[in-house]
């Protein structure tokens, strides 16, 4: 399960703007990617040119994730592959945070997924 927002991750965690993030289900085994929601968060936090950050209105007509289902599928496949590798190394499901910048994907942190039964965590 993936949630993505434009701008910095603070846009998602602060819940300062109304709306929903992009939501994808990416099957690590089959490679199937299902779009559950297209983002509708009206403002995103971005790095400011002079330093610090600034809230800006999001123009989803310019957001490739909004209008390119094949790009969403490719990104979902890449994210599922990364998640599978991280979970294999950690030997349990993980809650992973990262950054997508152009073609680059940066893993920011990973921690054990909470709320799972012991049988689900293996």
N, C-alpha and C positions, 0 to 999 in steps of 0.2 A: 504494500500500500504506500503510495507516494503522494505527498502534498507539496506543491511548488507555488511560489509567488514571484512576481517580478520584483526587482530591487533586492535589498538586503533582507536577511532572514528575520530581522526585527519586525518587518511588515507582518509576518505570520504570527510570531510569538507574542507580540504586544497587543494584537487584536484591536489596534487603534482605529482601523478603518473597517466599515461594514462590508460584507460580501464574503465570498468563499474563494479558496485557493483552487488552482488546478488540482484535480484528484484523479489519480491513475491507480489501477490494480495491475501489477506486473508479475506474471507467473514465472517464477525462477526455473521451473522445470520445462514448461511447454514454450515459453517465450511469448505467450499471448499477452497483449496489452489492451486493457479496457479503459476508456475514458469515462469516469463517473461524473465529472463536472469541469466545465471551463471556468477559469477565474473571473471573478466579478468585483474584486477588491478595488475600490475607486482610487485610492492613493497608495503609493509605495515609497518607502524610504530609500534614498540613493545617496552615494557619496557626493559631497559638494565639491566643486572645483577649488574653492578656497580653503578646503578642509572641513571637517565635521560632516554633517549629514543634512539632507533637505527632503521634505515630503513633496512629491510631485504627483499630479493626476496621471493615471495610466491610460494610454491610448491603445486599447486592445485590437484595433484595426491594424496596428503595426506589430503586434506580438505574434511571432511565428507559431507559438504553441496554440494560439487560438484558431488559426486558419490552415494548419498543415497537419492533418492526421498521421501522415507517414512520418513526419518529423517527431511527433509525439510517440509513435510506435518505436522508432529507432532509439530515442532517448530512454523510453521505458525499458527496452531491452538492455541498454548499457547499464542503467541503474540496477536492474535485476541481477545482472552479471556481477556487478560490484558487490551487491548485497549478499549474493551466494558465496562469494570468496571471503568476505568479512565474517559471515556466519560460520563458514567452515573452519576458519582460523580460530574463532572464538568458541566453537563447538556448542553454540546455542543461538536462538533468534536474537537479533540486534535491533535497537532503535538507532538509526543512522541519520546524521545530519551532514549536509554537504552544500556545495556551491556549484552551479553550472554557469560557466563564463565562456560564451562562444562554444567551441568544441571541447573545452576542458571541463572536467568534473573533478572537484576537489573534495576530499573527505575531510570534514571538520571534526567530527567526533562520533564515537560509537559506544553504546552502553547496552547492557542486557535489556531485552524487551520485558517490560513489567506487565503483570496481570495475566500471565499464562499459567496454565496448570503444568505441573512437573512433566507430564507426558507430552505436552506441546513444546516444551523447551528443549527437547532432545532432537 
